Amino acid sequence: MAFFEKVLEGNVMSTKILIRADVNKNTLLKAYQISKDFENRYSAYKNNSFLNLINQSAGIKTIDLEEMDIDIFTQSIKASKDTNGLFDITIGSLSHGAYHFGFKNQKVASKQDIKKAKPLISYKNIDLKDKSIFLKQKNMRIDLGGIGKGYVSKLIAKFLLDNGAKKILVDVGGEIISIGKSFVVAIKNPFEDKILATIKTSKEAISISTSGDYERFIDKDNHHIIDTKEGKSNLYYSSMTIIKNSLDIDLLDAYATALFNTPNIKPLVNKLDISAITIDKDKTISLYNIDKLNIDKIEF
């Protein structure tokens, strides 16, 4: 039986989600539930989440893992290694500890708080076994904010493919997967309430990840994309879009975080075999490896 495309829109992980696919309504609702289940298990903002159990056990005890736990932590550690720690899932001591990003008491961290948090950031201090995890230092914190939305987008896309979908568009807070149809994806202008550019995808699978300093911030100089080395926000860019011909939106989500903290991204873009569109603070637009992409058109 063939299905007409259906669209579901909602909210998850403090952001918007859109799922579009040629499946029945029940399958679409199950796809959405994947995102809600992920949020309940891995949110740092839910006191009884599994992620908070791991963080509370840092330096104390090992925690047993399920299959999906192992997968997301494995992918997170891979992204951390790929970027030499520019992305690091143990940034929680800074993002949630020093700055309290996303909490009611978020604030600009003091130099003392940053100094205290930085030694706790190192993915190398995660002991990930086949079925367990142990954070080696007490007060370490895992924060999946830099990879979670991308991971959820990938989970949903794979679920839809497994359930017969041929045309898929998934967008979880700017982490986008397009498969089987030409969709038009817009990139927001970080300086004005309008579109900066549009990407017309082809039918081939493609992932598009966008990060910006305009979505979550304390003030104009303190946004949520924190440099793991310096312990503060860099002001190199206002928007960063990472693109690849694949379903690896989880890794692209993490890579965008790393590149946001890199003044010269070309070497890392080439190393990671990705494409990028950046808009810096002077409103200069730069393109990297766009010719590699399976896209029909890009317009500014």
C-alpha positions in Angstrom: 0.0 0.0 0.0 1.3 3.4 -0.9 0.9 6.4 1.5 0.7 10.1 0.8 3.3 12.1 2.7 2.2 13.1 6.2 3.7 15.8 8.5 4.0 15.8 12.2 5.3 18.8 14.2 5.9 19.0 17.9 8.4 20.0 20.6 11.1 17.9 22.2 14.4 18.7 24.1 13.4 22.4 24.3 13.3 22.7 20.5 10.9 22.0 17.6 10.7 18.8 15.7 9.3 18.1 12.2 8.8 14.7 10.7 7.6 14.2 7.1 7.3 10.8 5.5 5.1 8.6 3.3 3.9 6.4 6.2 0.7 6.0 8.1 -0.3 8.2 11.0 0.5 5.5 13.6 4.1 5.1 12.3 4.6 8.8 12.4 3.4 9.0 16.0 5.8 6.1 16.9 8.6 8.1 15.3 7.8 11.1 17.4 7.7 8.9 20.5 11.3 7.9 19.8 12.3 11.5 20.5 10.3 11.8 23.7 11.8 8.5 25.0 15.3 9.8 24.2 14.6 13.0 26.1 13.3 11.2 29.1 16.4 9.0 29.2 19.2 11.4 28.4 18.0 14.9 29.5 20.2 16.7 32.0 17.1 18.7 33.0 15.2 15.7 34.3 16.3 14.8 37.8 15.4 11.1 37.3 17.0 10.6 33.9 19.5 7.8 33.2 22.1 10.4 32.2 21.8 12.1 35.6 22.3 8.7 37.3 25.5 8.3 35.4 26.7 11.8 36.3 25.8 11.4 39.9 27.8 8.2 40.0 31.0 9.8 38.6 34.1 8.7 40.5 31.9 6.4 42.6 30.6 3.5 40.7 30.1 1.8 37.3 26.7 2.0 35.6 25.3 -0.8 33.5 24.2 0.2 29.9 21.7 -0.9 27.3 22.4 -1.2 23.6 21.4 2.3 22.7 23.4 3.8 25.6 26.5 2.1 24.3 25.9 3.4 20.8 25.4 7.0 21.6 28.3 7.1 24.0 30.5 5.3 21.4 29.5 7.9 18.8 30.1 10.8 21.2 33.6 9.5 22.0 34.3 9.1 18.3 33.3 12.7 17.6 35.4 13.8 20.6 38.4 11.9 19.1 37.8 13.2 15.6 37.9 16.8 16.8 40.7 16.4 19.3 38.4 17.3 22.1 37.0 20.5 20.5 33.7 18.6 20.9 33.7 16.8 24.3 30.7 15.2 25.9 32.2 15.7 29.3 31.7 19.5 29.0 28.8 19.3 31.5 30.9 20.6 34.3 31.1 23.9 32.3 27.8 24.0 30.4 25.6 22.8 33.3 27.9 23.3 36.3 29.6 26.7 35.8 27.1 28.3 33.4 23.9 26.4 34.3 22.8 26.7 30.6 19.1 25.8 30.2 18.4 26.1 33.9 16.5 28.9 35.6 19.7 30.1 37.3 21.9 30.3 34.1 24.6 32.9 34.4 27.9 34.0 33.0 30.4 31.8 34.8 33.1 33.4 37.0 36.8 32.8 36.3 36.9 30.8 39.4 34.0 28.5 38.3 35.6 28.0 34.9 39.0 27.2 36.5 37.3 24.6 38.7 35.4 23.0 35.9 38.0 22.7 33.1 40.1 19.9 34.7 36.9 17.7 34.8 36.5 17.9 31.0 38.1 15.0 29.1 36.4 12.2 27.2 39.5 10.2 27.9 38.3 9.8 31.4 35.3 7.9 30.3 35.7 4.1 30.8 33.3 2.6 28.3 33.0 -1.1 28.3 30.8 -3.5 26.4 28.0 -3.1 28.8 29.0 -0.4 31.3 30.3 3.1 31.8 32.4 4.7 34.5 33.3 8.4 34.8 36.8 8.3 36.4 36.6 11.7 38.1 34.1 12.7 40.7 31.9 15.7 39.6 32.5 14.9 35.9 29.3 15.5 33.9 28.3 14.2 30.5 26.3 16.7 28.4 24.7 15.3 25.2 23.5 18.7 24.1 26.0 18.9 21.3 25.1 15.5 19.7 21.6 14.5 21.1 19.4 16.3 18.6 21.4 14.9 15.7 21.3 11.4 17.2 17.5 11.6 17.6 17.1 12.7 14.0 19.1 9.7 12.8 17.1 7.3 15.0 13.9 8.6 13.5 15.1 8.5 9.9 16.3 4.9 10.4 13.0 3.9 12.0 11.1 5.3 9.1 13.3 3.6 6.6 12.8 0.3 8.4 9.0 0.8 8.3 8.9 1.3 4.5 9.2 5.1 4.1 10.8 6.2 0.8 10.5 10.0 1.2 11.7 11.4 4.5 12.5 14.7 6.0 13.4 14.9 9.7 14.3 18.1 11.5 15.1 18.2 15.2 16.1 21.7 16.1 18.1 22.3 12.9 19.5 18.8 12.7 18.1 17.7 9.3 18.0 14.4 7.3 16.6 14.4 3.8 16.0 11.1 1.8 14.2 10.1 -1.3 12.8 13.5 -2.5 14.0 17.0 -3.3 13.2 19.2 -0.3 14.0 22.9 0.1 15.9 23.5 3.4 16.3 27.1 4.6 19.2 28.5 6.6 18.3 31.3 8.9 20.0 34.7 8.7 21.6 35.1 12.1 21.3 38.9 12.0 17.8 39.4 10.7 14.5 37.6 10.9 14.7 36.2 7.3 16.2 33.4 5.3 19.9 33.7 4.4 20.1 30.8 2.0 18.1 27.8 0.7 19.5 24.3 -0.2 17.5 22.2 -2.6 18.4 18.6 -1.8 18.4 15.8 -4.3 16.8 12.3 -3.8 20.1 11.0 -2.3 20.4 10.9 1.5 22.0 14.0 3.0 22.5 15.5 6.5 22.5 19.2 7.3 23.4 20.5 10.7 23.2 24.2 11.7 24.4 25.8 14.9 24.2 29.5 15.8 24.9 32.0 18.5 21.3 33.4 18.3 19.4 30.4 19.6 20.5 30.0 23.2 22.6 32.6 25.0 22.9 34.5 28.3 24.0 37.8 26.6 25.5 38.7 23.2 29.0 37.6 24.2 28.0 34.4 26.0 26.2 31.8 23.8 25.8 28.1 24.6 28.6 26.8 22.3 31.4 26.8 24.8 35.1 26.2 24.0 36.3 23.3 26.0 39.8 24.6 26.2 39.0 28.2 27.1 35.9 27.6 29.1 33.9 30.4 27.4 32.1 31.3 24.1 34.1 32.2 21.1 33.0 35.0 18.8 34.3 33.7 15.5 31.0 32.9 13.8 27.3 33.7 14.1 26.1 30.6 12.1 27.7 27.3 11.0 26.1 24.8 8.7 27.7 21.4 8.2 26.6 19.1 5.4 27.4 15.6 4.2 26.1 13.0 1.8 25.1 10.5 4.5 22.8 9.8 7.5 25.6 10.8 10.0 23.7 13.8 11.3 24.7 12.8 14.9 28.4 13.3 14.1 27.7 16.5 12.1 25.9 17.9 15.1 29.0 17.3 17.2 31.4 18.5 14.4 29.4 21.8 14.1 30.1 22.5 17.8 33.8 21.8 17.3 34.1 24.0 14.2 32.3 26.8 15.9 35.3 27.0 18.1 37.9 26.9 15.3 39.0 30.2 13.7 40.4 28.4 10.6 38.1 25.5 9.8 39.5 24.4 6.5 42.0 21.8 7.7 39.4 20.2 10.0 36.7 20.3 7.3 39.0 18.5 4.9 40.0 16.0 7.6 36.4 15.2 8.4 35.4 15.0 4.7 32.5 17.4 5.2 31.1 20.6 3.6 30.4 23.8 5.4 28.8 27.2 5.1 29.8 29.8 7.7 28.7 33.3 8.5 31.1 35.3 10.7 30.5 38.3 12.9 31.3 40.6 10.0 28.5 38.9 8.0 31.0 37.3 5.6 29.8 34.1 4.1 32.3 31.3 3.4 31.8 28.0 1.5 33.8 24.9 1.9 33.6 21.7 -0.3 30.1 22.5 -1.6 30.9 20.9 -4.9 31.0 17.5 -3.2 27.3 17.5 -2.2 24.4 15.7 -3.7 22.2 18.8 -4.0 20.2 20.3 -6.8 20.9 23.9 -5.9 21.9 26.4 -3.3 20.8 30.0 -3.4 21.7 33.0 -1.3 
